[in-house]
């Protein structure tokens, strides 16, 4: 299952150049067509407006302010479902840091994806937070995400987690400074400066911080690496704008 949040149309630079090129070509051709002499002024005004709009969108709004993405997987269900179209605010994090609970798009780190993909997940830990996950066992144990010693109420997730994090057998963890540490089941992940921890709302079916690892042949074990670099953040998911029956502000 794909985990990425995908650009909605005209992701390729050459597609954008091609679109602008077509508009410019029309601007040159229309004045030379005699049959359009009566409506030439109106057509040229329309073309000029289109050119200005395209330049504003692709040169200013999309790179720095807002961008549309579509959702190709179910890793954020039920909050986001496949084929939802969303708008992402790329401006907000120039002025403040991400906050726990926010849904964000980011460039996946190498331990999450070996290809250059953009993921969408919920922020569950910011610098200084202590995190662990306790498996939900019906009738025996209330499970969920524990942050700073408190079991969180997360009404937006698809179902309680069916895993422990760290694992009940313990696991090797790759720290930000390159050191490798052994985490026992009762240990907590502490989010370091310059990093975030993120999880999908469909907790049991999401390629997120709890599942990210590299294999180290020297150790002979998986090295879990849950930390998402702050510099990889692209923006905050703000609203679903398509399909019409799904239009809503995201929380």
C-alpha positions in Angstrom: 0.0 0.0 0.0 1.3 3.4 -1.0 1.9 5.8 2.0 2.6 8.9 0.1 0.6 12.1 -0.2 0.8 13.0 -3.9 0.9 16.3 -5.7 -2.4 17.1 -7.3 -1.5 17.9 -11.0 1.4 19.7 -12.5 4.0 18.3 -10.2 6.6 18.1 -12.9 8.5 21.3 -13.7 8.3 20.6 -17.4 4.5 20.3 -17.2 4.4 23.8 -15.7 6.8 25.2 -18.3 4.7 23.5 -21.0 1.5 25.1 -19.7 3.0 28.6 -19.6 4.5 28.0 -23.0 1.0 27.2 -24.5 -0.5 30.3 -23.0 2.4 32.5 -24.3 2.1 30.8 -27.8 -1.6 31.6 -27.8 -0.8 35.2 -26.9 1.5 35.4 -30.0 -0.8 33.6 -32.4 -4.2 35.2 -31.6 -3.3 38.7 -32.9 -2.3 37.1 -36.3 -5.6 35.3 -37.0 -7.8 37.6 -39.1 -11.0 35.6 -38.2 -10.6 36.7 -34.6 -10.4 40.4 -35.3 -13.7 41.2 -33.7 -13.2 39.3 -30.5 -9.4 39.7 -30.4 -9.3 42.1 -27.5 -11.5 40.0 -25.3 -9.5 36.8 -26.1 -6.2 38.5 -25.4 -7.5 39.8 -22.1 -8.6 36.3 -21.1 -5.2 34.9 -22.2 -3.3 37.6 -20.2 -5.4 36.9 -17.1 -4.6 33.2 -17.5 -0.9 33.8 -17.8 -0.8 36.1 -14.7 -2.9 33.5 -12.7 -0.5 30.7 -13.8 2.6 32.6 -12.8 1.1 33.6 -9.4 0.1 30.0 -8.7 3.2 28.2 -9.8 5.8 30.8 -8.9 4.4 32.2 -5.6 1.4 30.4 -4.2 2.4 26.7 -4.7 6.1 26.9 -3.7 5.5 29.1 -0.6 1.9 29.3 0.4 -0.5 26.5 -0.4 -0.5 23.3 -2.4 -3.0 20.6 -3.3 -2.3 16.9 -2.7 -4.4 13.8 -3.1 -4.4 10.8 -0.7 -3.6 7.4 -2.4 -3.8 5.1 0.7 -5.7 4.3 3.8 -2.9 5.0 6.3 -4.8 8.1 7.7 -8.3 6.5 7.9 -10.8 7.5 9.0 -9.6 11.1 9.0 -8.5 10.9 5.4 -9.5 8.2 2.9 -8.2 7.2 -0.5 -8.7 9.8 -3.2 -9.4 12.7 -0.8 -8.0 16.0 -2.2 -6.5 18.3 0.5 -5.0 21.7 0.7 -1.7 22.0 2.6 -0.5 25.3 4.2 3.2 25.6 3.4 3.5 29.0 5.0 2.5 28.5 8.6 5.7 26.7 9.8 7.8 29.6 8.7 6.4 31.4 11.8 5.9 28.6 14.4 6.8 25.0 15.1 4.6 22.0 14.5 2.3 21.0 17.4 1.2 17.6 18.6 -2.1 16.6 17.0 -1.5 18.4 13.7 -1.7 16.6 10.4 1.3 17.4 8.2 2.9 16.5 4.9 6.6 15.9 4.9 9.4 14.4 2.8 9.8 10.8 4.0 13.2 10.2 5.7 15.4 7.3 4.3 14.3 4.8 7.0 10.7 5.4 5.9 11.1 5.2 2.2 14.1 4.6 -0.1 12.4 6.7 -2.8 11.7 10.5 -2.7 8.1 10.4 -1.5 5.9 12.8 0.5 4.1 11.3 3.4 1.1 12.5 5.4 0.8 11.7 9.1 -0.2 13.1 12.4 2.4 14.7 14.8 2.3 12.8 18.0 5.5 14.0 19.6 7.5 17.2 19.5 10.9 17.9 21.1 11.0 17.0 24.7 8.0 14.7 24.6 8.3 11.1 26.1 6.4 8.5 24.1 5.5 4.8 24.2 2.6 2.7 22.9 0.8 0.1 24.9 -1.1 -2.6 23.0 -4.8 -2.7 23.5 -6.1 -6.0 24.8 -9.9 -6.1 25.0 -11.1 -6.7 28.5 -7.6 -6.9 29.9 -5.7 -3.7 29.1 -6.6 -0.3 27.7 -4.0 0.4 25.0 -3.0 3.5 23.2 -0.3 6.2 22.8 1.2 7.3 26.1 2.7 10.8 26.0 4.6 12.2 29.0 3.1 9.5 31.2 -0.6 10.1 30.1 -2.7 7.7 28.0 -4.1 9.9 25.3 -7.7 10.0 24.2 -7.5 9.9 20.4 -11.0 9.7 19.0 -9.7 10.2 15.4 -7.8 6.8 15.1 -9.3 3.8 13.3 -8.7 1.4 16.1 -6.5 1.0 19.2 -2.9 -0.1 18.5 -2.3 -3.9 18.3 1.4 -3.5 19.1 3.8 -2.4 21.8 6.4 0.3 21.2 9.1 -0.4 22.1 8.5 -4.0 21.4 7.9 -6.4 24.3 11.2 -8.1 23.4 13.0 -4.8 23.3 14.7 -3.2 20.2 17.8 -1.5 19.1 17.3 2.2 18.3 19.4 4.5 16.2 19.7 7.9 18.0 20.1 11.3 16.3 23.8 11.4 17.2 24.4 8.1 15.4 24.7 6.1 18.7 22.8 2.8 19.0 20.9 2.1 22.2 18.9 -0.8 23.5 15.3 0.0 24.4 13.6 -2.2 26.9 9.8 -2.6 26.8 9.3 -0.1 29.6 11.6 2.6 28.1 10.2 5.8 26.5 11.2 7.5 23.3 12.3 11.1 24.0 11.9 13.3 21.0 15.2 15.2 20.4 15.6 18.8 19.3 15.1 19.2 15.5 12.9 16.1 15.2 9.3 15.0 15.4 7.5 11.6 15.9 4.6 11.0 13.5 1.9 8.3 13.2 -1.0 7.5 10.9 -4.5 7.5 12.3 -4.9 4.0 10.9 -2.3 2.9 13.5 -2.1 -0.8 12.7 -1.8 -0.2 9.0 0.6 2.7 8.7 4.2 3.1 7.8 5.0 5.6 10.5 7.6 6.3 13.2 6.8 3.1 15.2 7.8 1.0 12.1 10.7 2.9 10.6 14.1 1.0 10.7 17.3 0.3 8.9 19.1 -3.0 9.0 22.7 -2.8 10.4 24.8 -5.8 9.4 27.3 -5.0 12.1 24.7 -5.3 14.8 22.9 -8.0 12.9 19.6 -6.5 13.9 17.0 -3.9 12.8 17.9 -0.4 14.0 14.7 1.4 14.7 14.8 5.1 13.8 11.5 6.8 14.6 12.7 10.4 14.3 11.4 12.6 11.4 13.7 15.6 10.8 12.0 19.0 11.3 13.7 20.2 8.1 11.6 17.6 6.1 8.3 19.2 6.9 6.4 20.6 3.9 3.3 22.0 5.5 0.1 21.6 7.6 -2.9 19.8 6.1 -5.8 22.3 6.4 -8.9 21.2 4.6 -10.4 18.4 2.4 -11.7 20.2 -0.7 -12.7 17.2 -2.9 -15.0 15.2 -3.3 -17.8 17.6 -2.3 -19.4 15.3 0.3 -16.0 15.1 2.1 -15.3 18.9 2.3 -14.2 19.7 5.9 -11.5 21.4 8.0 -8.9 19.0 9.3 -8.2 18.6 13.0 
